[in-house]
Amino acid sequence: GYDLPQTRQELRERGRLRGVLPLQRLDVTRLRVSYTAVANVRPGLHLAIMRDISSQQESEWRVSLLAAIVEGSNDAIISRDLAGTIVSWNGAAEKLFGYTEAEAVGQPATLIIPADRAVEELARIDRLLAGEKLGSYETVRRRKDGREVEIEKTLSLVRDRDGHLIGVSTTAHDLRPRRQMEASLRRTEEQLRQSQKMEAIGRLAGGIAHDFNNLLTIILGTAGLMLDTVGPDDALHADILEVRKASLQAADLTRQLLAFSRQQVLQPRVLDLPEVLGGMERMLRRLIGEDIELAVVVPPSVGPIRADPGQLEQVIMNLVVNARDAMPDGGKLTLELSNVRVAADQASPPPEVPAGVYVMLSVTDTGMGMEADTVARIFEPFFTTKEKGKGTGLGLATVFGIVEQSGGHIAVESKLHQGTTFRVYFPQTEQVRRPRSTLPPLGVPVEGGETVLLVEDEPQIRQLLRVVLSRRGYRVLQAQNGGEAFLLSEQYPGTIDLLVTDMVMPRMTGRQLAERLTVQRPGLRVLLISGYTEDVLIHQQGLDVGFAFLPKPITPEALLRKVREVLGAERPSH
């Protein structure tokens, strides 16, 4: 505040004072004045000359505020005079173009304009001077380090208080963040289109899977029964084997269609990936041939993962086959496992991999590599670079589908003539591994004497499964739907050891039947079978309820082994 007695005392002591005073008019409005005071111009008379500087200080404050706004702007703001010399240069301009204010001010505006853009710049200024209103536009400017940067800029004329033209102002910002956002949006849109395409294919695959798998079950089952009655020397034996072989190929094709569309029925369990890889190593060496060196790198401690073992082996197999085919003249194939932690704030996290702890499987070849366009399409179904008849285009699409459906992620890096690396990220699990039950080897007849309640609404399949089980000594009770099976169980006086039921049936589903019968018969074991996709079974039928599951198509051997496995397991506590 202003102290009048103090000011008078200073005036008497010094004889002359200068300063600024806050005053108030009679109308209560406030103002600020500059003053010069002289003491004793006559004895006892002091003289003070005052000038109102309120408007001047307001203008200075506005200029200061405007300068702060310009300096604090995220946009580069540059002004030049009519001669084309830079006269102002804010902090954002320094960041964008690399020149400090001291380096830029006083230099011609062409300091940052590439030679091939100079005519364009002058033409736009001429249009502006002619009175045309120009919007923002995209162009290129040159940084201090010589690199060119894409910018979006706006030109405007600068006039003084009297309206006289004194220069041109430029407001500009870097287009890289927008370009990155647009690229991210395009990737998201492409992922959405791919997801929609996969969903459509999945619906198609799921639609045919049920009927197709039922037909294949009948063909495979009948072929298996015929092989039991036809000796190796019989002329029909070779023909039956061909029928069986073709049916198995058809079943494999169905599985691939369901896998890449993420509709495959998975039966995950806790796995030790080094153990899986070690069990496959000998077979993989035979698969790739002698002209390709195989290196398997496994660290001392790799975390457990949760996956379907059969599907995991298919992922490894398909990636190895793909690598082998990329090295027709030989080379080196490296399979490497590692524990990986991806952090949300990681400087360069793996693409599309969320934060978490993973076991990473990398498959690296020294083959021919791929161009960027090929890499972008590598996981598309039916896309292949192999010659006609050499590939279906389903291998890597199947890998992608299995990995995604298993909760994992896959990325690929490749350079032409420098090789390719696929990296598969499986989330680590804290669940504990359970030992697998010991089963007889494939091809060994599995006998049994227990009682099985078989429920299947397809007569041909029901009859086939009954014959397969009966020939191996099982007592088989049959029902064509859940209601009939429940009544049969109520009326049957003996023990029923196992329920084998189709999951999708009219009126009562296999799961509902299993839940009711395990209450009625507490020691009952359950085996669910189905030709439907996992999406249908989980979301409509509730697959994950602790019951054993066997997907169609079903071979006699697979059925007998699974039945023996379920009957040999610990009794359920429902």
Stockholm file with secondary structure:
# STOCKHOLM 1.0

chainA/1-574         GYDLPQTRQELRERGRLRGVLPLQRLDVTRLRVSYTAVANVRPGLHLAIMRDISSQQESEWRVSLLAAIVEGSNDAIISRDLAGTIVSWNGAAEKLFGYTEAEAVGQPATLIIPADRAVEELARIDRLLAGEKLGSYETVRRRKDGREVEIEKTLSLVRDRDGHLIGVSTTAHDLRPRRQMEASLRRTEEQLRQSQKMEAIGRLAGGIAHDFNNLLTIILGTAGLMLDTVGPDDALHADILEVRKASLQAADLTRQLLAFSRQQVLQPRVLDLPEVLGGMERMLRRLIGEDIELAVVVPPSVGPIRADPGQLEQVIMNLVVNARDAMPDGGKLTLELSNVRVAADQASPPPEVPAGVYVMLSVTDTGMGMEADTVARIFEPFFTTKEKGKGTGLGLATVFGIVEQSGGHIAVESKLHQGTTFRVYFPQTEQVRRPRSTLPPLGVPVEGGETVLLVEDEPQIRQLLRVVLSRRGYRVLQAQNGGEAFLLSEQYPGTIDLLVTDMVMPRMTGRQLAERLTVQRPGLRVLLISGYTEDVLIHQQGLDVGFAFLPKPITPEALLRKVREVLGAERPSH
#=GR chainA/1-574 SS CCCHHHHHHHHHHHSEEEEEEEEECTTSCEEEEEEEEEEEEETTEEEEEEEECHHHHHHHHHHHHHHHHHHHCSSEEEEEETTSBEEEECHHHHHHHCCCHHHHTTSBGGGSSCGGGHHHHHHHHHHHHTTCCCCCEEEEEECTTSCEEEEEEEEEEEECTTCCEEEEEEEEEESHHHHHHHHHHHHHHHHHHHHHHHHHHHHHHHHHHHHHHHHHHHHHHHHHHHHHHSCTTSHHHHHHHHHHHHHHHHHHHHHHHHHHTTCCCCCCEEECHHHHHHHHHHHHHHHHCTTEEEEEECCSCCCCEEECHHHHHHHHHHHHHHHHHTCTTCEEEEEEEEEEEECTTCSSCCTTCCSEEEEEEEEEECSCCCCHHHHHHTTSTTCCCSCTTSCCSCHHHHHHHHHHHTTCEEEEEEETTTEEEEEEEEEBCCCCCCCCCCCCCTTSCCCCCCEEEEECSSHHHHHHHHHHHHHTTCEEEEESSHHHHHHHHHHCCSCCCEEEEESCCSSSCHHHHHHHHHHHSTTCEEEEEESSCHHHIIIIICCCSSCEEEESSCCHHHHHHHHHHHHHSCCCCC
#=GC SS_cons         CCCHHHHHHHHHHHSEEEEEEEEECTTSCEEEEEEEEEEEEETTEEEEEEEECHHHHHHHHHHHHHHHHHHHCSSEEEEEETTSBEEEECHHHHHHHCCCHHHHTTSBGGGSSCGGGHHHHHHHHHHHHTTCCCCCEEEEEECTTSCEEEEEEEEEEEECTTCCEEEEEEEEEESHHHHHHHHHHHHHHHHHHHHHHHHHHHHHHHHHHHHHHHHHHHHHHHHHHHHHHSCTTSHHHHHHHHHHHHHHHHHHHHHHHHHHTTCCCCCCEEECHHHHHHHHHHHHHHHHCTTEEEEEECCSCCCCEEECHHHHHHHHHHHHHHHHHTCTTCEEEEEEEEEEEECTTCSSCCTTCCSEEEEEEEEEECSCCCCHHHHHHTTSTTCCCSCTTSCCSCHHHHHHHHHHHTTCEEEEEEETTTEEEEEEEEEBCCCCCCCCCCCCCTTSCCCCCCEEEEECSSHHHHHHHHHHHHHTTCEEEEESSHHHHHHHHHHCCSCCCEEEEESCCSSSCHHHHHHHHHHHSTTCEEEEEESSCHHHIIIIICCCSSCEEEESSCCHHHHHHHHHHHHHSCCCCC
//
